[in-house]
Amino acid sequence: MKILIRSGRVIDPASGRDERADVAIASGRIVSIGTAADFGAERVIDAAGLVVAPGLVDLAARLREPGQEHEGMLESELAAAAAGGVTSLVCPPDTDPVLDEPGLVEMLKFRARKLSRCRVFPLGALTRKLEGQALTEMAELTEAGCVGFSQVDAPVRDTLVLLRALQYAATFGYGVWLRPQDAWLAGGVAASGAVATRLGLSGVPVQAETVALHTLLDLVRATGARVHLCRLSSAAGVQLVRAAKAEGLPVTADVSINSLHLTDADIGYFNADMRLTPPLRQAVDRDALRQGLADGTIDALVSDHNPVAEDMKNLPFGEAEPGATGLELLLSLALRWGQDSGLPLAQALARVTHDPVCVLGDALGSLASSAGRLVEGGVADICIFDPAAVWRVSADVLASQGKHTPFSFATSGMAMAGKVCATLVAGTVAYEACA
């Protein structure tokens, strides 16, 4: 279908484009950006007063299928992605069964394509069943469609196994995605500090992150492997990554919307919606994460979407399952961070569009040159949103099967600026807000 998006504010962070223009789309690609009076569109989308941006790219979103359909169905979570303006997402391998066999990866990608809501890029398991012992067949998993390899939150306690994994990945150019967390220090449920002590909650010290980072960075020096550090949570962690990048190590990093906006003080009176991994830390950590994202030390902002069933959240804080829904909040919270930091709109959008694509690099194949961008001839993955529209986070407005989020306070919810009006994936309307 030929679609014309008319008179929108077209922002492409990668090229610096920021102008009022028409965007003409045909055969799933952008034909022109500018004036398209004679295009002969079959459908016209009036974007006057709206922002036309590249579709969001989320580097961390659990889809919960296969194996945990009671917490999230593929259909519901991809619908949530489209409603949030997310056109591409990376999902971790901790499904049930684990994504450690090519057939499982191919099935997931096939089902996602059939739904036509969002592009899904799976991470393969670094070790079989995520047990941290035997390495998976990385070459076969890559051929099946994996864009990298991860342990998610499962530790590799044997450092020799981790060394061998990074050596192998470096040899063949595979990316390894690791959460910097020392398994022996990370056994608590809240960040160590005054809040955890007052509430009587077991603590997770900053050293759980920094000890793991020191180990990982030393192994990167030894192997030259490309490592993406998932969900930084501390000021000390940001400083270590900043130093590693200055040294020239091939590392990238991301931060979740939760750690970027909340602190341990938000736990309040044992609010289980604040039970997250990594745990919310102090204000000094949040501020360092914000600065690190602004100066490029942290490459991407992620939703850390992890839907949790009702019966697993309605428990005492220490027993509740960690996690929160986030796909539909990513855009608004990126805009809030940009506004709070005094940054141009394009810079805030870059951290959820072009910059995550740079993390993925050649793993995207033919999409690498145009994903996260608005460029003539490129793929038409587009998010159209109203930056001035305000909406409130509540269970009844979320498309995700998981209704728990730390940004839904009581029944009123946090006010969010930036409402998605339409999402296009490969030139097809995947989501459109009701008039």
C-alpha positions, 0 to 999 in steps of 0.5 A: 500500500502507498501511504503518505504521512503528511505535514509532520515534524520529521526527526531523524536523529542519525542524520540530524534532520528536523523539519516539517515534511511529508513522508511517502511510503511504498512497498514497505520502504520510504520513497521520499521525504519532503513534498509529495503532492503528486504521490498518489497515496492510497492512504493519507495520515495527517501528522500535523502537530505530530512528530514522525520519528524512526520506530523505537528499537528496544534492546531488552524485552521479555516476551514470556513465550514459549513456556510462561504464557500465563505472564505474557503471550507473544500476541499481547506483548507484540501488541504492547510493543506496537502501542509503544512505538517499538518496531524492533526488539531484542528478546533474551533466551530465558524462555522455557525451553531456553533458546539454545537450539536453532529450531526454537529460535526459528519457531519464535521468529516465524510466529513473530513474523506472522503477527506482523506487529514488531520485528523480533531479534532473539538472543541465543543462550551462551551456555546450554540451558543457561547452566553456565557449563557447556557452550551452545552451538553459536554458529548454528544459532546465528544462522537461525537468526540470533543477533548475539548470545546471553546468560540473562541473569543466570551466572557463569560461575566458572570464569574459565567457561566465560573466558572460552565463550568470549574467545570463541565469540571474538574469533567469529565476531559474535556479540556477547550480552552480559549482565554485570552481576556477581552471583555471590553478592547479589542475593538480596532483594533491594539495594544496600543502603539506609532504605533496605536497612530501615525496611529490614530487606536483604541488600545487594551492594554496589560491589555486586555490579563492580566486581563483575564488571572488573572481571568482564572488562579484564576478559575483554582486554584478553580476548577482544570480544564485543560485549554489551553490558546490560542494565547498569545500575550504579554510579561506580558502574558508569565510571568503570564503563566510561574508563573502559571506553576511553581505553578503547575496549569494544564494550557498549551498555544500556540502562533501564527506564526504571533505574533512570527514573526511580530510586530505592526511596520509591519502594515506599511501604514495601511496594512490590511493583518496585521489586526489580532486577537490578534493584533500584539504587540511591539518587546519586546512582540514578543521577550518574546513570542519567549523565552517562546516558546523556554523554554517551557512556551508556549507549541505549535506554531499554524498557527492560520489559518483563511482564509478571503475573498478578499472583506473583506480584501480590506477595510480600516484597521479598517474595514477589517476582522481580519485573515490570511491564515497560514497552508502552512506557519507553517513549514517554520515559525517554522524552521525560529524561530528555526534558529533565536533562535539558536535551534536544528532542532528537538526542532523547530519541537517538537513545531509543532509535539509532543508537541501539541499532549501532549496538546491534551492528552487522547482526541486523544484516540488510536492516543495519543501514536503515533501521532506527533511521528515516532515510529515503530507500530505507525500511519504513519502520516509523513511530508517529506521536504527539509530544504534548499529549498526556496519558496516565499509566494504569492497568486498563490502558496497557496492552501488555498482559503484564499490568504491573509497573512501578510507574502506576501509582495506586489508581491514578498512575504517573502522568506521561507526556508523549502519546503514540498515534500510529506505528508502522512496521515495513510500511504496514500500520501495526498500531493506530490509536483510537480517534 
